[in-house]
Protein backbone atom coordinates (compact mmCIF):
# COMPACT_ATOMS: atom_id res chain seq x y z
CA UNK A 1 0.00 0.00 0.00
CA UNK A 2 2.80 2.39 0.90
CA UNK A 3 4.57 1.61 -2.34
CA UNK A 4 1.43 2.40 -4.32
CA UNK A 5 1.10 5.81 -2.64
CA UNK A 6 4.74 6.60 -3.29
CA UNK A 7 4.38 5.63 -6.91
CA UNK A 8 1.28 7.81 -7.27
CA UNK A 9 3.05 10.79 -5.73
CA UNK A 10 6.06 10.19 -7.93
CA UNK A 11 3.89 10.01 -11.01
CA UNK A 12 2.06 13.21 -10.01
CA UNK A 13 5.31 15.06 -9.39
CA UNK A 14 6.75 14.01 -12.75
CA UNK A 15 3.64 15.26 -14.48
CA UNK A 16 3.91 18.61 -12.73
CA UNK A 17 7.55 18.90 -13.66
CA UNK A 18 6.78 18.06 -17.29
CA UNK A 19 3.95 20.55 -17.32
CA UNK A 20 6.21 23.28 -15.91
CA UNK A 21 8.84 22.53 -18.52
CA UNK A 22 6.30 22.80 -21.29
CA UNK A 23 4.93 26.08 -19.93
CA UNK A 24 8.37 27.58 -19.49
CA UNK A 25 9.45 26.91 -23.11
CA UNK A 26 9.94 30.20 -24.98
CA UNK A 27 7.33 31.25 -27.54
CA UNK A 28 8.86 32.07 -30.91
CA UNK A 29 7.35 35.17 -32.53
CA UNK A 30 7.72 36.11 -36.16
CA UNK A 31 9.45 39.48 -36.57
CA UNK A 32 8.90 41.63 -39.67
CA UNK A 33 12.17 42.56 -41.46
CA UNK A 34 12.03 46.04 -43.01
CA UNK A 35 12.74 46.06 -46.73
CA UNK A 36 15.91 47.95 -47.65
CA UNK A 37 15.33 51.32 -49.36
CA UNK A 38 15.58 51.26 -53.14
CA UNK A 39 18.94 52.38 -54.55
CA UNK A 40 19.13 55.94 -55.88
CA UNK A 41 18.66 56.30 -59.63
CA UNK A 42 21.90 56.44 -61.61
CA UNK A 43 23.07 59.85 -62.88
CA UNK A 44 21.30 60.78 -66.10
CA UNK A 45 24.59 61.28 -67.91
CA UNK A 46 25.40 57.57 -67.44
CA UNK A 47 22.15 56.25 -68.94
CA UNK A 48 21.03 58.92 -71.42
CA UNK A 49 20.37 57.99 -75.03
CA UNK A 50 19.60 59.84 -78.24
CA UNK A 51 15.85 60.39 -78.33
CA UNK A 52 15.09 60.11 -74.62
CA UNK A 53 14.85 63.93 -74.24
CA UNK A 54 17.40 64.07 -71.44
CA UNK A 55 19.37 66.70 -73.35
CA UNK A 56 17.96 69.96 -74.65
CA UNK A 57 17.35 70.09 -78.37
CA UNK A 58 17.14 66.30 -78.68
CA UNK A 59 15.56 65.64 -82.11
CA UNK A 60 16.17 61.88 -81.99
CA UNK A 61 18.40 62.28 -85.03
CA UNK A 62 21.59 60.26 -85.27
CA UNK A 63 21.43 58.38 -88.58
CA UNK A 64 25.14 57.46 -88.51
CA UNK A 65 24.90 56.13 -84.91
CA UNK A 66 27.82 58.27 -83.83
CA UNK A 67 26.43 58.60 -80.30
CA UNK A 68 25.28 55.04 -79.72
CA UNK A 69 26.13 54.95 -76.02
CA UNK A 70 25.97 57.46 -73.13
CA UNK A 71 29.73 58.12 -73.16
CA UNK A 72 29.86 59.03 -76.84
CA UNK A 73 26.67 61.08 -76.54
CA UNK A 74 28.19 63.09 -73.67
CA UNK A 75 31.40 63.66 -75.67
CA UNK A 76 29.59 64.91 -78.77
CA UNK A 77 27.21 67.11 -76.77
CA UNK A 78 30.14 68.75 -74.95
CA UNK A 79 31.69 69.54 -78.35
CA UNK A 80 28.39 70.79 -79.75
CA UNK A 81 27.67 73.13 -76.85
CA UNK A 82 31.18 74.61 -76.97
CA UNK A 83 30.93 75.20 -80.70
CA UNK A 84 27.46 76.69 -80.25
CA UNK A 85 28.70 79.22 -77.70
CA UNK A 86 31.71 80.17 -79.80
CA UNK A 87 29.53 80.47 -82.91
CA UNK A 88 27.08 82.77 -81.14
CA UNK A 89 29.94 85.04 -80.11
CA UNK A 90 31.40 84.93 -83.63
CA UNK A 91 28.06 85.53 -85.37
CA UNK A 92 27.60 88.67 -83.30
CA UNK A 93 31.22 89.78 -83.40
CA UNK A 94 31.77 89.36 -87.14
CA UNK A 95 29.35 92.11 -88.33
CA UNK A 96 30.10 94.26 -85.28
CA UNK A 97 33.78 94.25 -86.26
CA UNK A 98 32.94 95.32 -89.80
CA UNK A 99 30.76 98.13 -88.47
CA UNK A 100 32.95 99.40 -85.63
CA UNK A 101 36.58 98.48 -86.28
CA UNK A 102 37.38 101.28 -88.68
CA UNK A 103 35.70 104.09 -86.71
CA UNK A 104 37.27 102.93 -83.44
CA UNK A 105 40.70 102.52 -85.05
CA UNK A 106 40.50 106.04 -86.48
CA UNK A 107 39.47 107.40 -83.09
CA UNK A 108 42.42 105.68 -81.42
CA UNK A 109 44.88 106.50 -84.16
CA UNK A 110 45.79 102.91 -84.95
CA UNK A 111 45.54 100.99 -88.24
CA UNK A 112 42.24 99.23 -88.88
CA UNK A 113 42.34 95.44 -89.05
CA UNK A 114 39.73 95.17 -91.79
CA UNK A 115 40.77 94.35 -95.33
CA UNK A 116 40.73 97.11 -97.93
CA UNK A 117 37.18 96.16 -98.96
CA UNK A 118 35.89 96.20 -95.38
CA UNK A 119 35.95 92.47 -94.60
CA UNK A 120 37.11 91.03 -91.30
CA UNK A 121 40.39 89.08 -91.20
CA UNK A 122 39.82 85.35 -91.61
CA UNK A 123 41.37 82.29 -93.18
CA UNK A 124 39.44 82.84 -96.41
CA UNK A 125 39.61 86.65 -96.38
CA UNK A 126 43.26 86.91 -95.38
CA UNK A 127 44.56 89.66 -93.12
CA UNK A 128 45.22 87.50 -90.07
CA UNK A 129 48.88 88.50 -90.16
CA UNK A 130 47.90 92.00 -89.15
CA UNK A 131 46.33 90.88 -85.87
CA UNK A 132 48.69 91.66 -82.97
CA UNK A 133 50.27 88.63 -81.24
CA UNK A 134 49.06 90.00 -77.91
CA UNK A 135 45.50 89.37 -79.07
CA UNK A 136 46.21 85.73 -79.88
CA UNK A 137 47.97 85.27 -76.55
CA UNK A 138 44.98 86.77 -74.71
CA UNK A 139 42.53 84.56 -76.59
CA UNK A 140 44.60 81.45 -75.92
CA UNK A 141 44.96 82.32 -72.23
CA UNK A 142 41.23 82.91 -71.86
CA UNK A 143 40.44 79.61 -73.59
CA UNK A 144 42.81 77.69 -71.34
CA UNK A 145 41.36 79.32 -68.23
CA UNK A 146 37.74 78.57 -69.21
CA UNK A 147 38.61 74.98 -70.13
CA UNK A 148 40.44 74.56 -66.84
CA UNK A 149 37.32 75.54 -64.91
CA UNK A 150 35.21 72.80 -66.48
CA UNK A 151 37.57 69.99 -67.47
CA UNK A 152 37.06 68.17 -64.15
CA UNK A 153 33.32 68.00 -64.80
CA UNK A 154 33.83 66.65 -68.29
CA UNK A 155 36.37 63.99 -67.27
CA UNK A 156 34.52 63.15 -64.03
CA UNK A 157 37.57 63.33 -61.78
CA UNK A 158 35.44 63.27 -58.65
CA UNK A 159 34.19 66.85 -58.58
CA UNK A 160 31.18 66.38 -60.85
CA UNK A 161 27.73 66.66 -59.24
CA UNK A 162 25.21 63.89 -59.86
CA UNK A 163 22.90 66.19 -61.84
CA UNK A 164 25.66 67.22 -64.27
CA UNK A 165 24.82 67.17 -67.96
CA UNK A 166 27.20 67.92 -70.86
CA UNK A 167 27.80 71.62 -71.36
CA UNK A 168 27.15 72.69 -67.78
CA UNK A 169 29.75 75.09 -66.41
CA UNK A 170 28.05 75.68 -63.04
CA UNK A 171 27.70 79.39 -63.76
CA UNK A 172 24.22 80.86 -63.39
CA UNK A 173 24.38 84.11 -61.40
CA UNK A 174 20.91 85.21 -62.60
CA UNK A 175 19.29 81.84 -61.75
CA UNK A 176 17.84 81.52 -65.26
CA UNK A 177 18.69 77.87 -65.85
CA UNK A 178 15.60 75.99 -67.03
CA UNK A 179 14.52 73.58 -69.73
CA UNK A 180 13.37 76.56 -71.79
CA UNK A 181 16.68 78.43 -71.63
CA UNK A 182 18.66 75.25 -72.33
CA UNK A 183 16.60 74.63 -75.46
CA UNK A 184 16.98 78.28 -76.49
CA UNK A 185 20.76 78.11 -76.10
CA UNK A 186 21.24 74.98 -78.17
CA UNK A 187 18.82 76.08 -80.92
CA UNK A 188 20.37 79.54 -81.21
CA UNK A 189 23.82 77.98 -81.14
CA UNK A 190 23.03 75.66 -84.02
CA UNK A 191 21.66 78.57 -86.01
CA UNK A 192 24.80 80.59 -85.20
CA UNK A 193 27.05 77.80 -86.49
CA UNK A 194 25.19 77.89 -89.79
CA UNK A 195 25.30 81.71 -89.84
CA UNK A 196 29.02 82.07 -89.20
CA UNK A 197 29.77 79.47 -91.90
CA UNK A 198 27.56 81.41 -94.29
CA UNK A 199 29.35 84.68 -93.40
CA UNK A 200 32.75 83.19 -94.22
CA UNK A 201 31.65 81.59 -97.49
CA UNK A 202 29.66 84.64 -98.60
CA UNK A 203 32.59 87.01 -98.13
CA UNK A 204 35.00 84.62 -99.83
CA UNK A 205 32.73 84.33 -102.87
CA UNK A 206 31.39 87.89 -103.20
CA UNK A 207 34.56 89.66 -102.01
CA UNK A 208 32.34 92.02 -100.04
CA UNK A 209 31.47 92.27 -96.37
CA UNK A 210 28.24 90.75 -95.07
CA UNK A 211 27.33 94.20 -93.77
CA UNK A 212 27.52 95.57 -97.31
CA UNK A 213 25.84 92.53 -98.88
CA UNK A 214 22.91 92.42 -96.47
CA UNK A 215 22.55 95.91 -94.99
CA UNK A 216 18.93 95.28 -93.98
CA UNK A 217 20.25 92.92 -91.28
CA UNK A 218 22.88 95.25 -89.86
CA UNK A 219 21.91 98.84 -90.72
CA UNK A 220 18.94 100.94 -89.64
CA UNK A 221 16.10 100.70 -92.13
CA UNK A 222 16.14 104.44 -92.72
CA UNK A 223 19.84 104.41 -93.71
CA UNK A 224 18.97 102.77 -97.06
CA UNK A 225 16.41 105.51 -97.73
CA UNK A 226 18.89 108.37 -97.53
C-alpha positions in Angstrom: 0.0 0.0 0.0 2.8 2.4 0.9 4.6 1.6 -2.3 1.4 2.4 -4.3 1.1 5.8 -2.6 4.7 6.6 -3.3 4.4 5.6 -6.9 1.3 7.8 -7.3 3.0 10.8 -5.7 6.1 10.2 -7.9 3.9 10.0 -11.0 2.1 13.2 -10.0 5.3 15.1 -9.4 6.7 14.0 -12.7 3.6 15.3 -14.5 3.9 18.6 -12.7 7.6 18.9 -13.7 6.8 18.1 -17.3 4.0 20.6 -17.3 6.2 23.3 -15.9 8.8 22.5 -18.5 6.3 22.8 -21.3 4.9 26.1 -19.9 8.4 27.6 -19.5 9.4 26.9 -23.1 9.9 30.2 -25.0 7.3 31.3 -27.5 8.9 32.1 -30.9 7.4 35.2 -32.5 7.7 36.1 -36.2 9.4 39.5 -36.6 8.9 41.6 -39.7 12.2 42.6 -41.5 12.0 46.0 -43.0 12.7 46.1 -46.7 15.9 48.0 -47.6 15.3 51.3 -49.4 15.6 51.3 -53.1 18.9 52.4 -54.5 19.1 55.9 -55.9 18.7 56.3 -59.6 21.9 56.4 -61.6 23.1 59.8 -62.9 21.3 60.8 -66.1 24.6 61.3 -67.9 25.4 57.6 -67.4 22.1 56.2 -68.9 21.0 58.9 -71.4 20.4 58.0 -75.0 19.6 59.8 -78.2 15.9 60.4 -78.3 15.1 60.1 -74.6 14.8 63.9 -74.2 17.4 64.1 -71.4 19.4 66.7 -73.4 18.0 70.0 -74.6 17.4 70.1 -78.4 17.1 66.3 -78.7 15.6 65.6 -82.1 16.2 61.9 -82.0 18.4 62.3 -85.0 21.6 60.3 -85.3 21.4 58.4 -88.6 25.1 57.5 -88.5 24.9 56.1 -84.9 27.8 58.3 -83.8 26.4 58.6 -80.3 25.3 55.0 -79.7 26.1 55.0 -76.0 26.0 57.5 -73.1 29.7 58.1 -73.2 29.9 59.0 -76.8 26.7 61.1 -76.5 28.2 63.1 -73.7 31.4 63.7 -75.7 29.6 64.9 -78.8 27.2 67.1 -76.8 30.1 68.7 -74.9 31.7 69.5 -78.3 28.4 70.8 -79.8 27.7 73.1 -76.8 31.2 74.6 -77.0 30.9 75.2 -80.7 27.5 76.7 -80.2 28.7 79.2 -77.7 31.7 80.2 -79.8 29.5 80.5 -82.9 27.1 82.8 -81.1 29.9 85.0 -80.1 31.4 84.9 -83.6 28.1 85.5 -85.4 27.6 88.7 -83.3 31.2 89.8 -83.4 31.8 89.4 -87.1 29.4 92.1 -88.3 30.1 94.3 -85.3 33.8 94.2 -86.3 32.9 95.3 -89.8 30.8 98.1 -88.5 33.0 99.4 -85.6 36.6 98.5 -86.3 37.4 101.3 -88.7 35.7 104.1 -86.7 37.3 102.9 -83.4 40.7 102.5 -85.1 40.5 106.0 -86.5 39.5 107.4 -83.1 42.4 105.7 -81.4 44.9 106.5 -84.2 45.8 102.9 -85.0 45.5 101.0 -88.2 42.2 99.2 -88.9 42.3 95.4 -89.1 39.7 95.2 -91.8 40.8 94.3 -95.3 40.7 97.1 -97.9 37.2 96.2 -99.0 35.9 96.2 -95.4 35.9 92.5 -94.6 37.1 91.0 -91.3 40.4 89.1 -91.2 39.8 85.4 -91.6 41.4 82.3 -93.2 39.4 82.8 -96.4 39.6 86.6 -96.4 43.3 86.9 -95.4 44.6 89.7 -93.1 45.2 87.5 -90.1 48.9 88.5 -90.2 47.9 92.0 -89.1 46.3 90.9 -85.9 48.7 91.7 -83.0 50.3 88.6 -81.2 49.1 90.0 -77.9 45.5 89.4 -79.1 46.2 85.7 -79.9 48.0 85.3 -76.5 45.0 86.8 -74.7 42.5 84.6 -76.6 44.6 81.4 -75.9 45.0 82.3 -72.2 41.2 82.9 -71.9 40.4 79.6 -73.6 42.8 77.7 -71.3 41.4 79.3 -68.2 37.7 78.6 -69.2 38.6 75.0 -70.1 40.4 74.6 -66.8 37.3 75.5 -64.9 35.2 72.8 -66.5 37.6 70.0 -67.5 37.1 68.2 -64.1 33.3 68.0 -64.8 33.8 66.6 -68.3 36.4 64.0 -67.3 34.5 63.1 -64.0 37.6 63.3 -61.8 35.4 63.3 -58.6 34.2 66.9 -58.6 31.2 66.4 -60.9 27.7 66.7 -59.2 25.2 63.9 -59.9 22.9 66.2 -61.8 25.7 67.2 -64.3 24.8 67.2 -68.0 27.2 67.9 -70.9 27.8 71.6 -71.4 27.2 72.7 -67.8 29.7 75.1 -66.4 28.1 75.7 -63.0 27.7 79.4 -63.8 24.2 80.9 -63.4 24.4 84.1 -61.4 20.9 85.2 -62.6 19.3 81.8 -61.8 17.8 81.5 -65.3 18.7 77.9 -65.8 15.6 76.0 -67.0 14.5 73.6 -69.7 13.4 76.6 -71.8 16.7 78.4 -71.6 18.7 75.3 -72.3 16.6 74.6 -75.5 17.0 78.3 -76.5 20.8 78.1 -76.1 21.2 75.0 -78.2 18.8 76.1 -80.9 20.4 79.5 -81.2 23.8 78.0 -81.1 23.0 75.7 -84.0 21.7 78.6 -86.0 24.8 80.6 -85.2 27.1 77.8 -86.5 25.2 77.9 -89.8 25.3 81.7 -89.8 29.0 82.1 -89.2 29.8 79.5 -91.9 27.6 81.4 -94.3 29.4 84.7 -93.4 32.8 83.2 -94.2 31.7 81.6 -97.5 29.7 84.6 -98.6 32.6 87.0 -98.1 35.0 84.6 -99.8 32.7 84.3 -102.9 31.4 87.9 -103.2 34.6 89.7 -102.0 32.3 92.0 -100.0 31.5 92.3 -96.4 28.2 90.8 -95.1 27.3 94.2 -93.8 27.5 95.6 -97.3 25.8 92.5 -98.9 22.9 92.4 -96.5 22.5 95.9 -95.0 18.9 95.3 -94.0 20.2 92.9 -91.3 22.9 95.2 -89.9 21.9 98.8 -90.7 18.9 100.9 -89.6 16.1 100.7 -92.1 16.1 104.4 -92.7 19.8 104.4 -93.7 19.0 102.8 -97.1 16.4 105.5 -97.7 18.9 108.4 -97.5 
